Amino acid sequence: MISAKQIHKGYKELQVLKGVDINIEESEIISIVGASGAGKTTLLQILGTLDKPDYKTDSELIINGQSIKSLNDKALAEFRNTNIGFIFQFHQLLPEFTALENVCIPAFIKNTPKLEAETHAKKLLEYLGLSDRIDHKPSAMSGGEQQRVAVARALINKPKIIFADEPSGNLDSESAEQLHQLFFKLRDEFKQTFVIVTHNQELAAMADRKLTMVDGNIVG
């Protein structure tokens, strides 16, 4: 599902990624751990096409069979919205919109018809136990509920891959555990691939593989 070779990234004098190689299979759940500053989030953003690596002669990034280096900005945005979903520590829901409206946003960007998008969004929210929160705005929901809305938003376009950056970092322990179990349930039912950056050792240990980053490299 993801093949990355010799991924480099630097900012002025700081070399954040130093030639990372990584291969991730379809339906795998991968956790990436390491100390702050190890390069975890930078790697996640590059694998998720939110940022571009410093391409070297032998650098390569292929996602779901598509060479990312060959895409222009417009084609890359379309590819991202179709194939990739994102879940962040801070859910980034728009406060003026309801749960249903927040979930529909990526579908509307993809030009999905309104009725089709809303029907699918309602099914996702019901699947995630939020049928009674469809018309609520974020301020009327708990942190765990807001994060599940963010999960529904990530799923709306039926992406092949979900990237999650500290998804439970802002949740209490019970909500975090529920979210972690949800990832595995989604993988089993929809065959999606998850790449999760986390400091939560329990979540990291649950993954199919745990990758450790140190100083811009994967060491194990």
Residue pairs with C-beta under 8 A, 6 or more apart in sequence:
1 24
1 25
1 26
1 28
1 63
1 64
1 160
1 161
1 193
2 22
2 23
2 24
2 47
2 61
2 62
2 63
2 64
2 161
2 193
2 195
3 22
3 23
3 24
3 60
3 61
3 62
4 20
4 21
4 22
4 23
4 46
4 47
4 60
4 61
4 62
5 21
5 58
5 59
5 60
5 61
6 19
6 20
6 21
6 56
6 58
6 59
6 60
7 17
7 19
7 20
7 21
7 22
7 43
7 46
7 53
7 59
7 61
8 15
8 17
8 18
8 19
8 20
8 53
8 54
8 55
8 56
8 59
9 15
9 16
9 17
9 39
9 42
9 46
9 51
9 53
9 54
10 16
10 17
10 54
15 216
16 39
16 42
16 216
17 39
17 42
17 43
17 46
17 53
17 216
17 217
18 215
18 216
18 217
19 56
19 217
20 39
20 43
20 216
20 217
20 218
21 218
22 43
22 47
22 211
22 218
24 30
24 193
24 195
25 193
26 160
26 191
26 193
27 187
27 191
27 192
27 193
28 193
28 194
28 208
28 209
29 183
29 184
29 187
29 193
29 194
29 196
29 206
29 207
29 208
29 209
30 193
30 194
30 195
30 196
30 207
30 208
30 209
30 210
30 211
31 196
31 197
31 198
31 203
31 204
31 205
31 206
31 207
31 209
31 210
31 211
32 40
32 43
32 44
32 195
32 196
32 197
32 198
32 210
32 211
32 212
32 213
33 40
33 197
33 198
33 199
33 201
33 204
33 210
33 211
33 212
33 213
34 40
34 212
34 213
34 214
35 214
38 213
38 214
38 215
38 216
39 213
39 215
39 216
39 217
40 197
40 213
41 165
41 197
42 51
43 197
43 213
44 163
44 165
44 195
44 197
45 51
46 52
46 53
46 61
47 61
47 63
47 163
47 195
48 80
48 84
48 86
48 161
48 163
48 195
49 63
49 68
49 76
49 79
49 80
49 84
50 80
50 86
53 59
53 61
55 69
59 69
60 67
60 69
61 67
61 68
61 69
62 68
63 79
63 83
63 84
63 161
64 83
64 160
64 161
66 79
66 83
68 76
68 79
71 79
81 106
81 109
81 110
81 157
82 110
82 157
82 159
83 159
83 160
83 161
84 159
84 160
84 161
84 162
84 163
85 106
85 153
85 154
85 155
85 156
85 157
85 159
85 161
85 162
85 163
86 154
86 162
86 163
86 164
86 165
87 147
87 150
87 151
87 154
87 162
87 163
87 164
87 165
87 167
88 150
88 164
88 165
88 166
88 167
89 165
89 166
89 167
89 168
89 169
89 170
90 170
91 138
91 146
91 147
91 149
91 150
91 170
92 150
93 99
93 102
93 138
93 146
93 149
93 150
93 153
94 101
94 102
94 105
94 138
95 137
95 138
95 139
96 137
97 105
97 137
98 134
98 135
98 136
98 137
99 125
99 130
99 133
99 134
99 135
99 136
99 137
99 138
99 141
99 149
99 152
100 118
100 121
100 122
100 125
100 134
100 135
102 138
102 149
102 150
102 153
103 121
103 124
103 125
103 149
103 152
103 153
103 156
104 114
104 117
104 118
104 121
104 156
105 153
106 153
106 156
106 157
107 116
107 117
107 120
107 121
107 156
107 157
108 114
108 117
110 157
112 120
112 157
117 156
120 156
121 152
121 156
122 131
122 134
124 152
124 155
124 156
125 131
125 133
125 134
125 149
125 152
128 148
128 149
128 151
128 152
128 182
129 148
130 145
130 148
130 149
130 152
133 140
133 141
133 145
133 149
138 146
138 149
141 149
142 175
143 170
143 171
143 172
143 175
144 171
144 172
144 174
144 175
144 178
144 179
147 167
147 168
147 170
147 171
147 175
147 179
148 179
148 182
151 179
151 182
151 186
154 162
155 162
155 186
155 190
158 190
159 192
160 192
160 193
161 192
161 193
161 194
161 195
162 183
162 186
162 192
162 193
162 194
162 195
163 195
163 196
164 183
164 194
164 195
164 196
164 197
164 198
165 197
166 197
166 198
166 199
167 179
167 196
167 198
168 175
168 176
168 179
168 180
168 198
168 200
168 203
169 198
169 199
169 200
171 179
176 200
176 203
177 202
180 200
180 202
180 203
180 206
183 194
183 196
184 206
186 192
186 194
187 193
187 194
194 207
196 203
196 204
196 207
198 204
204 210
211 218
211 220
212 218
212 219
212 220
213 219
